[in-house]
Amino acid sequence: QVQLVEYGGGVVQAGGSRRLSCTASGLTFSGYSMGWFRQAPGKKREFVAYISRGNNTYYTDSVKGRFAISRDNAKNTVYLQMNSLKPEDTAVYYCGAAELGVLYSDYAYDYWGRGTQVTVSS
């Protein structure tokens, strides 16, 4: 059974930093691209960043230069380092695992975690 579990959410002040992690089990982690998405109240889930199996990364424009995605295949874990946080980054953050597909679309993802809440206070 595949499981993705996110960690690291919480409340942080604007301008601060937070690191999210997502640990996977039940799959061959190195064979999957990993993505982070987020969903704010009343909004659709949106793409944040992905890292491919070959360690190529891609970010949505609003987080470029502030967020960094990385992975550790030995630990079956993907990270999202978030710096210079803004109140508009407040959302539930989800990680997903994708074998194939357009990685900035949530349709590509085969498995999802349950999410972790990040709240940025002003």
Order of alpha helices (4+ residues) and beta strands (2+ residues): beta-beta-beta-beta-beta-beta-beta-beta-beta-beta-beta
